[in-house]
Amino acid sequence: MTLLVALSVGVLFAAGAYMLMRRSFVKIVIGLALLGHAANLLIYVSAGLVKGRPPLVDPTATVPALPHADPLPAALILTAIVISFAVMSFTIVLIKRAYQDIGTDDLDRMQSTEM
């Protein structure tokens, strides 16, 4: 299971890096999304896949009984998903506006700042 997830992370990072090297803004945004998904998956896997109980503490105990799942990686990933969604939405709006003004999304054709 861990090998499959590690290969998935590697493929997502490679595809994201490849898409970032393209000249089109749309492909760059897709590359950023792939890199974000790869980073989220890496954080989730690095925390360890534990088949255990939720980390609920009995009223008489001071720590949860083992094995328990760590809630911190899931909280970090949820926060990262929300932030990446906001950044992607803003980036897409900027790309749409640049395309309307300039008429292209190719970085090589955007040579001048004059319209």
Order of alpha helices (4+ residues) and beta strands (2+ residues): alpha-alpha-alpha
